[in-house]
Amino acid sequence: MKVIDKIQSLANEGKTAFSFEFFPPKTDEGVDNLFERMDRMVAYGPTFCDITWGAGGSTADLTLDIASRMQNVVCVESMMHLTCTNMPVEKIDHALETIKGNGIQNVLALRGDPPHGHDKFVKVEGGFGCALDLVNHVRSKYGDYFGITVAGYPGMITPSHSHLCVIDMC
């Protein structure tokens, strides 16, 4: 189910939606700890759980595993982050096919931070320069299967291709 539909349903009932965000741990012990915490935290009844994505897919397999477990074992709706950082379209499509195959319908499309050791975002060859490009790709390839959310900047954004994307969205 799309998160927006769950949120709208709760709003119609005068109820509040809330979520938890999890990030992939760096160690096997951390993974075990995360799965234990996830199992305990879902008792609070989150509307969904959000799973972050490492820069350039550095935690891709673990992110996909966590999102799939949340969706199919813990039975809480998952929203998976997906970034443009170091992600050619083939990697993006692989991630989308994987989550679609696991029944996940929610994606948080982000440009992403510059990779570690870099101070500026650089579009990877065969990739996207901003979240809008990623959103357009997902929509053109998957229609309305995915509920797509994006993040905004409450203040001034840094100089980048993103200015053009923001202007195009207005």
QUIHUQUI-V440338 format. One record per residue. RES is the residue in one small letter. SS is DSSP state (helix for helix, strand for strand, loop for the rest). NEAR is the number of other ideal C-beta (glycine too) atoms within 10 Angstrom. Layout:
RES:SS:NEAR
RES:SS:NEAR
//
This chain:
m:loop:12
k:loop:18
v:helix:22
i:helix:14
d:helix:12
k:helix:17
i:helix:18
q:helix:12
s:helix:13
l:helix:14
a:helix:11
n:helix:8
e:loop:8
g:loop:6
k:loop:11
t:loop:9
a:loop:15
f:loop:12
s:strand:16
f:strand:17
e:strand:13
f:strand:20
f:loop:17
p:loop:21
p:loop:16
k:loop:11
t:loop:8
d:helix:8
e:helix:9
g:helix:13
v:helix:15
d:helix:11
n:helix:12
l:helix:17
f:helix:17
e:helix:10
r:helix:12
m:helix:19
d:helix:12
r:helix:8
m:helix:15
v:helix:15
a:helix:7
y:helix:8
g:loop:8
p:loop:17
t:loop:18
f:strand:23
c:strand:24
d:strand:21
i:strand:30
t:loop:17
w:loop:26
g:loop:20
a:helix:16
g:helix:21
g:helix:21
s:loop:15
t:loop:20
a:helix:18
d:helix:12
l:helix:19
t:helix:24
l:helix:22
d:helix:17
i:helix:25
a:helix:28
s:helix:19
r:helix:18
m:helix:27
q:helix:23
n:helix:13
v:loop:11
v:loop:15
c:loop:8
v:loop:19
e:loop:22
s:strand:25
m:strand:27
m:strand:26
h:strand:21
l:strand:25
t:strand:25
c:loop:25
t:loop:23
n:loop:19
m:loop:25
p:loop:16
v:helix:16
e:helix:10
k:helix:17
i:helix:23
d:helix:15
h:helix:15
a:helix:22
l:helix:20
e:helix:12
t:helix:18
i:helix:24
k:helix:14
g:helix:10
n:loop:17
g:loop:12
i:loop:23
q:loop:21
n:strand:24
v:strand:29
l:strand:21
a:strand:26
l:strand:19
r:loop:24
g:loop:23
d:loop:12
p:loop:17
p:loop:15
h:loop:9
g:loop:5
h:loop:12
d:loop:6
k:loop:8
f:loop:20
v:loop:14
k:loop:17
v:loop:17
e:loop:6
g:loop:11
g:loop:21
f:loop:25
g:loop:18
c:loop:25
a:helix:25
l:helix:20
d:helix:20
l:helix:26
v:helix:19
n:helix:16
h:helix:18
v:helix:19
r:helix:14
s:helix:8
k:helix:14
y:helix:16
g:loop:8
d:loop:9
y:loop:14
f:loop:23
g:strand:20
i:strand:22
t:strand:18
v:strand:16
a:loop:10
g:loop:8
y:loop:9
p:loop:5
g:loop:4
m:loop:7
i:loop:13
t:loop:11
p:loop:8
s:loop:16
h:loop:17
s:helix:17
h:helix:13
l:helix:13
c:helix:21
v:helix:15
i:helix:9
d:helix:11
m:helix:12
c:loop:4
//
